[in-house]
Amino acid sequence: MELKPSLRALRQSCGAIASAVVSRDGLVIAADLPDGVSMETFGIMCATLLGAASTAHSELRVGTPQRVIVESEDTKMVLIGAGRKALIVAVISRRGDVSQAIKKLDEMAEMIKLI
């Protein structure tokens, strides 16, 4: 699976303005990010977000979170676990289709789990 073209395709299919596959420890594996964005900072903070949600769920003994959604005025950021070693994140514009993004990210996550 070629990750970068799949990430770029999220722009057309669901209105992503940024997307990446990130290791659980914050290393960017592949990305489609706007110019001027620090890939390292973006990757580390995305891994931290999903890791924090997992830790909170673990403390409550309620299972592992399937996804984290962060909403702002203009965007929704969707983070989805892709196996034990990776996660996928997409930032969707206000005009984008978040449900379509979740579907596409879930499909990508299933493929990444097999790698």
MOPELIN-V986450 format. One record per backbone hydrogen bond with DSSP energy under -0.5 kcal/mol. CO is the residue of the C=O (numbers start at 1). NH is the residue of the N-H. If there is no record, write none. Layout:
BEGIN
co=CO nh=NH
co=CO nh=NH
END
This chain:
BEGIN
co=1 nh=3
co=2 nh=6
co=3 nh=7
co=4 nh=8
co=5 nh=9
co=6 nh=10
co=7 nh=10
co=8 nh=11
co=8 nh=12
co=9 nh=13
co=10 nh=14
co=10 nh=15
co=10 nh=16
co=11 nh=15
co=14 nh=97
co=15 nh=93
co=18 nh=91
co=19 nh=32
co=20 nh=89
co=21 nh=29
co=21 nh=30
co=22 nh=87
co=23 nh=26
co=27 nh=23
co=30 nh=21
co=32 nh=19
co=34 nh=37
co=37 nh=39
co=38 nh=42
co=39 nh=43
co=40 nh=44
co=41 nh=45
co=42 nh=46
co=43 nh=47
co=44 nh=48
co=45 nh=49
co=46 nh=50
co=47 nh=51
co=48 nh=52
co=49 nh=53
co=50 nh=54
co=51 nh=55
co=52 nh=56
co=53 nh=57
co=54 nh=58
co=55 nh=59
co=56 nh=60
co=57 nh=61
co=57 nh=62
co=58 nh=61
co=66 nh=81
co=68 nh=79
co=69 nh=71
co=70 nh=77
co=74 nh=94
co=75 nh=72
co=76 nh=78
co=76 nh=92
co=77 nh=70
co=77 nh=79
co=78 nh=90
co=79 nh=68
co=80 nh=88
co=85 nh=24
co=86 nh=82
co=87 nh=22
co=88 nh=80
co=89 nh=20
co=90 nh=78
co=90 nh=92
co=91 nh=17
co=91 nh=18
co=92 nh=76
co=93 nh=96
co=96 nh=98
co=97 nh=101
co=98 nh=102
co=99 nh=103
co=100 nh=104
co=101 nh=105
co=102 nh=106
co=103 nh=107
co=104 nh=108
co=105 nh=109
co=106 nh=110
co=107 nh=111
co=108 nh=112
co=109 nh=113
co=110 nh=114
co=111 nh=114
co=111 nh=115
co=112 nh=115
END
